[in-house]
Amino acid sequence: MTLGISDTIPELKRMLALNPDTCLVLEHNGRVVAGVMGGFDGRRGLVHHLSVAPEFQRCGYGRALMEELETRFRGMNVVKYSLWIEPRNQSVIDFYNHIGYELRDLITFSKTLRQ
């Protein structure tokens, strides 16, 4: 996963304030072992990050978080949601294929407004 300025504590707090019902963590014995940051802009949902601690991968935690996020998106009447994956991250591509996501051939443009 690539982290940048938008992944700093102040930026994460902004994300949580705007999306308190779609940013989720999963705990095991009091320890955060997985989390997903989902956002909804009023039109579409977006999965910003899904992360599972390495020793807890392949235990169903990532799937459970994505299913709960999808349930919450459905409850918000979201029509469609998307996520981005870096092409070099084959294991993550395999994970999303396995849990039923469709790979779409899109080109992403972005513009950095501040650093």
C-alpha positions in Angstrom: 0.0 0.0 0.0 1.2 3.5 -0.8 0.7 6.1 1.8 0.9 9.8 1.2 -0.2 13.1 2.7 -3.9 12.1 2.6 -3.0 9.2 5.0 -1.8 11.5 7.8 -3.6 11.6 11.2 -5.3 14.9 10.4 -6.5 13.7 7.0 -7.7 10.4 8.5 -9.7 12.3 11.1 -11.4 14.3 8.4 -12.3 11.1 6.6 -13.8 9.6 9.8 -15.7 12.8 10.5 -17.3 12.7 7.0 -17.8 9.0 6.9 -18.3 7.7 10.5 -20.5 4.8 9.4 -18.3 3.5 6.6 -14.9 3.5 8.2 -14.6 0.2 10.1 -12.1 -1.7 12.2 -12.0 -5.3 13.3 -10.5 -6.2 16.7 -9.2 -9.5 17.9 -8.4 -9.7 21.7 -8.4 -5.9 22.0 -6.0 -5.4 19.1 -7.0 -3.8 15.8 -6.2 -6.4 13.1 -8.1 -5.1 10.1 -9.7 -1.9 8.8 -11.5 -0.5 5.9 -12.1 3.1 4.9 -15.2 3.5 2.9 -16.6 6.9 1.7 -19.8 8.1 0.1 -20.0 11.3 -1.8 -23.8 11.3 -2.3 -23.5 9.6 -5.7 -21.0 6.7 -5.4 -19.2 4.8 -2.8 -15.4 4.4 -2.7 -13.2 2.0 -0.8 -10.1 4.0 0.0 -8.2 1.3 1.9 -8.7 -2.2 3.2 -5.9 -3.5 5.4 -5.5 -6.8 7.3 -2.5 -7.5 9.6 -0.3 -10.1 7.8 -0.8 -12.8 10.5 -4.6 -12.4 10.2 -4.8 -12.6 6.4 -6.6 -15.5 4.9 -8.8 -15.7 8.0 -11.9 -14.1 6.5 -11.4 -10.7 8.1 -11.0 -8.8 4.9 -14.1 -10.4 3.4 -16.1 -9.7 6.6 -15.2 -6.0 6.5 -16.0 -5.7 2.8 -19.4 -7.5 3.4 -20.2 -5.2 6.3 -19.2 -2.1 4.3 -21.4 -3.3 1.4 -24.3 -3.8 3.8 -23.8 -0.2 5.0 -23.6 1.1 1.5 -26.8 -0.7 0.6 -28.5 0.8 3.7 -27.4 4.3 2.3 -29.0 3.4 -1.0 -25.6 3.5 -2.8 -26.0 2.4 -6.4 -22.3 1.5 -7.1 -19.0 1.6 -5.4 -15.4 1.2 -6.6 -11.9 0.7 -5.4 -8.5 1.1 -6.8 -5.6 -1.4 -6.7 -2.0 -0.9 -7.8 -1.3 -3.2 -10.7 1.7 -4.7 -9.0 -0.3 -6.0 -6.1 -1.4 -9.3 -7.5 -2.4 -10.9 -4.2 -4.9 -8.1 -3.6 -6.2 -8.5 -7.2 -6.7 -12.2 -6.5 -8.5 -11.4 -3.3 -11.0 -9.1 -4.9 -11.6 -11.5 -7.8 -12.2 -14.3 -5.2 -14.8 -12.4 -3.3 -16.8 -11.4 -6.5 -15.5 -8.0 -7.7 -15.3 -7.2 -11.4 -12.1 -5.9 -12.9 -12.9 -2.8 -15.0 -10.5 -1.4 -17.5 -10.4 2.3 -16.5 -7.8 5.0 -16.7 -7.4 7.1 -13.5 -6.4 10.7 -13.6 -5.6 12.6 -10.5 -4.4 16.0 -9.5 -2.6 16.9 -6.3 -3.9 20.0 -4.8 -1.6 20.3 -1.8 1.5 18.6 -0.4 
